[in-house]
Amino acid sequence: MNWVAYRKPESIVEALALLDEAAGRGRVMAGGTDLIPQLRQREYGADLLVDITGIEELKHIREDDGWIQIGAAVTHAEVAKNSLIRKEARALAEGCAQVGSPQIRNMATLVGNVISAQPAADGAIPLTALEAEIKVASKAGERWVSMEETYREVGVSSVDASRELATMVRFKKLGGKGQTRFFRMCRRKALALPILNGAVVILLDSSLKRIQEARIALGPVAEKPFRPRDAEAYLQSKEISPEIILEAARIASVQANPRTSLLRGSDAYRKEMIRLYLARTIQDLLGGR
Amino acid sequence: MADLKKLRLKLNGTWREVETRPDRILLDLLREDLGLTGTKKGCERGECGACTVIMNGQAVLACLIPALKADGAEILTVEGMAPKDRLHPLQQAFWEEGAVQCGYCTPGMLLSAKALLDENPEPGVEEVKKAISGNLCRCTGYTKIIAAILAASDKMHKESRMRPVEEIEKEVPE
């Protein structure tokens, strides 16, 4: 295998000290489900794997002052069955329930899903619609990075896992007027990469007849999760009706720019599917309102 | 050559101490160092499920786990599912239902099924399908595997219900 040493620190401080000692030749590992195959195929090597799944302070899912926080050692399986997430951010629970396979979900972490920086990551898509932020710790201190900033290019995160440690993801609790949904189109129900996926977050205003805020994230139609901002703005501009849902879905499909791929189908087909899936998802979310 | 490191793991009910290189993968430790070849090596990239073992109560893939990560962990492989010369109800059901053809996926299937039944003793068909969705079988078409898991669940549940009242009463505090 393409690494030399393995350590499982018990605190963030210890993990950062190990990375510092390795001087750029260390690598943070959480579930390892992306990292180990990459190391095996010698896409890169590491002198030291720093396994963060033994760090107790990274294992929480909690609500704190209006924010929902999920630690970097929390797996997709844990997010998917967590009652707080199911209640407050259903799209995230739905997305996490579709990552990989049951075994992968028992190992792979939600924060790792973001750091792997794939544009259609089933955990990262709902987090993008939730406008989540990642907390990054390093020797220099701590900083918060928005979901969009974490993506540098396909498969490359702006979080440098050889020097920095993403410790948690957080997002604002939506409360009673907020609703979220996730959709996924794939060839098989398990272990199949998505042809398309997306998440919708909608906050109603106090009249419940208008959308105060709409956020949509789509993948894989760009290098990172894509926000069709014109479609979001359109949803906010008029009273809710079946017609505005169809029109918003149409706008999103025009804005999105999926590439033709042998695996995922043609550009034209996937644009049409964006329109269809998005309209159904928003209709389902608004429940015939 | 990297230095050998010690790890302690509870393997199929018995604590063991072994030495291994830090870059060893759990699957190779089990198969090649400890001789437990029931756990199969398939794709080695987390897609086929042939290497599924139960670690700390959860189905995981031994091909993606550094061996040292198992330090302090409890691991169950197919060899530990039933006492010597006996079959676990799931193994018995796979046998009776004809859920085994070439057999390569079978150990992983059994452990994914066991992880399911440990958490949900009476699953429905859809829950069974979901639980084994990370285990590929290229022979059976899955129908008989699903039937076997449901049959084992039925049998285990009936057996637990048919325990003598006196035995159950002993477990209930006065």
Interface residues (C-beta under 8 A of the other chain):
Chain A: M1 N2 W3 V4 A5 Y6 K8 M29 G31 G32 T33 I36 P37 R40 L49 D51 T53 A77 G100 S101 P102 Q103 I104 N106 M107 K189 A190 L191
Chain B: A2 K5 P22 D23 R24 I25 E44 R45 G46 E47 G49 T52 Q58 A59 V60 L61 C63 L64 I65 P66 L68 K69 D71 S112 A115 K130 A131 S133 G134 N135 L136
